[in-house]
Amino acid sequence: MLNLTKKILMTLVLTLGMASYSYADIVLDDFDYTPDPQINLEVNASNTSDSTQRNNVNVLGADVVYDLEYISGDLDSSAVTFGAGNLALSNDVLMKSSLLLTYSELVAPGAPIADFSALNGFYFDLLNSDLGFSILVTIGSDSGANTSTSSTVSGAIASLTRTNILFSSFMTGLGTGANFAAVDYVSVLITSELDSVDLLLTEFGATNVPEPTSLAIFGLGLIGLAFSARKKV
């Protein structure tokens, strides 16, 4: 019995190890650069858009343009502020806004394309969110663009939470679709679903996420091997 228990524990360790290995992230933005008052954005009914660009925002040298757009609300404002390792989107009472992040030169300054063909999705890490919002990701290349289905995050989040958007959810949007082996840009659209949404984003990137079914089959297979070995003893 002890040997079987050890085998099952080893199975669990291997399964978890597979899951951990799959999170070999390519971090597109960790928002860990020195805050600068010039990159804080604010919009309202009178000033409906605000934009800024930052270069070399990650270790790979990617550039990003931030575009904050006013959606609705007559009072107060919506703002984006940057801290040490996070991006905060804050909507005052009755306010709704959208934030578009567009990444280019993804792998190095002057390098026009990035190869995502060995990966199968994007992830974003939230530290906090009080209400619902949606996130839409687009991949573009010379051949066209692919856009994900809109992923909705609802309810309160009070601790580090990772959400994945798999490439399998993307649909052809322009031309013949994006070439995932030669990506020119990635854009992320975050939109308030409700008034007064506040959220704190700490990381965004590409990764290789195992399908839950694959992990389950892998784990069951290893458990089956453990029981099979026990029967032979």
N, C-alpha and C positions, 0 to 999 in steps of 0.2 A: 504493500500500500504506500509505503514511504517513497519507493521508486516512482510509482505512478504520480504521486503528488509532486515530486520534483520535476517530472517530465511535463506535467500540466503547467507548473510555474514557469518552466523554461519556455513553453509554448507562448505563454502570455508575454514574457520578456521579449521574445523574438517578434511577436506581433506588434508590440508597442515600439520596438526598435525599428521595424519597417515603417510605422507611421512617423516616427521621429525623423528617419532618414529622408522621408518624402518631403519634409519641410526644408529643403535646401533652397532657401529663399534668394531671389534676386531683388534686393531692396531698391525700389525706385525712388522712394522719398521717406526719410525717417524724421523729417522736420527738425533735425538737430543742428541748426545753424544759428549763429548769433542773431538774436532779435534786433530788428531795425525798424524804427518808427515809420520809415518810408514804405515798408511792405505791409503794414496794417491797412486793411481795406474797410470801407464803410459806405453803405448805400441807404437811401430813403426815397420818399416820393418825389423829392426835388432833384436828387442826384441818383439816378437809377442804375448806374453802373460804375464800377471801379476796377482797375486792373493793375497788375505789376508782374515783373519777370524776375526770376532768380536763376543764376547760372551755377553749375557744378553743385547741385543739391545733394548728391550722394557720392559714395566712393567711386562710382563708375563714371562720374562727370556729367550726369544728365542735367538738362536745363528744363525749367518749368515756367509756364505762364499761368497766373491765377486770375480768373475773371469772376467777380462777384456781381450778381444781377438782382435787382429789386423785383419782387413778384407782386406783393400787395401789402396794404397796411398804411394808414395815414399818420400814425403816431410813431415817434422814436425812430429807430434805425436797426439795420442788420450789419454785423461787423465780422471780419475775420482778423484774428490776432495770432501771433506766433510766439510760443514760449520755447523753453529748452526741451526739444524733442516732442513737441506736439503742435497741432493746429486746432484752434478753437473757432467754431462757427457759432455765433450767438445772434439770435433773433429776439428783439424786444417784444413787448406785448402787442399782439395783433399783427406782427410782422412775419412775412414769409420771403425767402430768398433762394437763389440757386448759386452754387459755386462750381465753376468749371476749372479743372486742373489739366493742362495739356503738356505732356512730357515729350521732348525731342532730344536728339543726340544721346540716346539711351545708354550706350555702353562706354562712351568716351567722347571728350570734346572733339568735334570735327568728324566723328564717325556717324554716318547718316542712318545706318540700319542696325537692328539687333535681332538675334536669332532666338525665338521663343519656341522653336519646334520640338524641343525636348521637354517642354513644360506643358501643363494642361490647365492652368488657371491663374487668376489673380487672387490676392487676399488683401484685406484691410483690417487693421487692429484698432479697436475703439477702446478708449479708457472710460468714456462717460457719454451717455445720451439720455435725455429726459423724455423725449417724445419720438414720434415716428418720422423717418425720412427715407428717401429712395436713393439708390446709387446705380448709375448706368456707365458702363465702360466700353470704349470704342478702340479698336486696333486698326491702324491705317498703314498702307504700303502703296507702292506704285500701281499695283493691280486693283486697288480699291480699299474698302473698309468693311469690317465686321463689328457689329454692336451686340452687346449682351442683352438679354431680357432684363427688365428693371427689377432689381432686388430691393425689397422693402425691409427696413429694420424698424421694428415696432416695439413699444414698451421701453421701460427704463433699463439702462445698463449702467452698473456702478463699479465694474471692475474690468480688467483687461479681457477683451472678447475678440476672437478672430472669426471673420466671416469670409468664406471662399466664393468666388464666382468662376465657375468652370468654363473653359473654352467651348465645351459642348453646348453651352447655353447661348453661344453667339450665333447671330444670323447675318447673312450678307446684306450690307447696307448700300454700298456703292460699287460700281464696276463688277468685276468678277469675284470680289471679296478680297480680304487681306491675305498676304503671303506671310504666314507666321514665322517663316525662316528669314524674312527680310523686313522687319517692322520699322517703319519710319517714325511713327508717333503713337502714343497712348494717351487717350483723354478720359477723364473721370468727371462725371456730372453728379453732384450731390444736390438734391432738391428737398426743400421743406415740404412735408406732407401735411403738417399742421402749423397753426400759429405758434410763435414763441419757442421754436425748436432750438435747443442748444446741444452741441455735441463736441467731443474732444477726440480727435484722430491722432494716433501716434505713429502709424507706419502703413505704407502701401507698397506692394510689390508683386512679383510673379513667382509662382512656385509650382511644385509637382505634387498634387494632392491625390492620394489613392482613393478610388471609389470605395464607399463603405462596403459594397458587396464584395469587392476584391479582398478587402481586409478580412471580412467575415469568412470567405471561402478559404483564405490562407490560414486563418486561425483554426477553423474546423479541420482542415487537412492535417495540421500539425497535431491536434488533439487526437485525430484518428490514428496517426502514426504512433502516438504514445500508447494508446489502448492496444493497438496491434502488437507492439513490442511486448506489452505485458502478457498478452495471450500466449506468445511464443515461449515465454520463460517457464 
